[in-house]
Amino acid sequence: MSATTPPSRTPNAWLRLLAFPAIASILIAFLASGESNRTHSVVAVATAPKPMSNDDIMTSAEGEQVADGKTVEVTMSEMLALAEKALAATIANLDDYTTRMIKQEQDRSGVLQPASEAFMKIATRHPGGQPGAPLKVYMRFDSPADVQGREVIWVENQNDGKLLVREAGTIGAMMTVPLPPDGFLAMRGQRYPISEIGLTRLLEKLISRGDVDRDDPNVRVFKTEGHPYDGRSLTHLRIERSKPSGREGDFSLAELILDRERNLVVSFRSFDWPDAKTGEQTLIESYEYHDLKLNVGLTDRDFDPSNPEYTFSESAASR
C-alpha cells in the first residue's frame, strides 16, 4: 500500500455508512407512527362509561362517612382540595420513582394512537422538596410490537436539551439518535413532549384545568371510595360536563384515580363528546401508572446511556 493510499475502512465503518439511510428510514417509520395509524382502526384501552344516573348516586351529609363502592356527588372545590393536597405532598416527599406506564392518546392532529406500555425511571424536579432540579427520564418500551425494546433517555439540562433514542432491532441498535423533544420526529404520534411526563406534571395540569371549572354549573363531580387498582383500595373521581366549554382540552367526561395514602394520582383518562351519528365517545387521553416504587434512590447512572444495563452502550460499541 502506498503512502497516499487511504487506510481501508473497518467492516464496522462500512456497515455504518451503508446502514445510515436504513436507520433513518426505520426511525422515521417508528417515530412517525401517527401517520401510519390513519390506515387502520385502533381499539381504545378504555370505553367511556355510561353517564351517572340518580340511582347511582348516594346522598350524604357533609363529612358523613360513605361506604366503599358507594358514589356521592362532591363539588369541584372539594376535588381540587384533594388534588392540591396531593401535589403539595408530591413536591415535598417524592424524589424519584420507577413505574410501568400504560398510555393511549390522540396525537396533536386528533388521531388516536395505539396503546403503549413502557417501564420508566423518573427523577423529579423537586428532590428533597426543593423545586428547580432538572427532570430526568429513562424509558424502555415493551409494547406495541413495532417499538418493543426502544429506549429513551432525557435529562433536562444535558445533551443540548435533546432526548436520546435507541431503537430496537439489528439495524436500529447501531445508532443512538439525539432528537429535540418538541421536534417533528419526537412529537409525531404524541400529544405532549417528554418534558410534560410524570406524576407531578399530571397533578399540576389537573389542578389548572379544574380551577377554571370551579364554579361552572355545567360540571358535576362524583367520588367513589374503595376503587380497586393494583391490589389497593383507592379513590375514584369522575368529572362530567353537560355541554362543551369551547376551551382547549375540552372533554365530556374525565376520570382519575387518587391514591390518598401516598397522595398520588395514578390514573387519568378523558373522553371526547359523543359522535353525532354513533353516539360513541372517543378516548382523548389515558395514562395509567402501575407497579409504582417511590424514592428508590435513583442516581445519575440510571440516566446515563453508558449504563451497561441499557442497549445504548451496544450502539456505541458498533461505531
Secondary structure by P-SEA (a helix, b strand, c coil): ccccccccccaaaaaaaaaaaaaaaaaaaaaacccccccbbbbbccccccccccccbbbbcccccccccbbbbbcaaaaaaaaaaaaaaaaaccccbbbbbbbbbbccccccccbbbbbbbbbccccccccccbbbbbbbbccccccccbbbbbbccccccbbbbbbcccccccbbbbbcccccccccccccccccccaaaaaaaaaaaaaaacccccbbbbbbcccccccbbbbbbbbbbcccccccccccbbbbbbccccccccbbbbbccccccccbbbbcbbbbbcccccccccccccccccccccaaaaaaaac
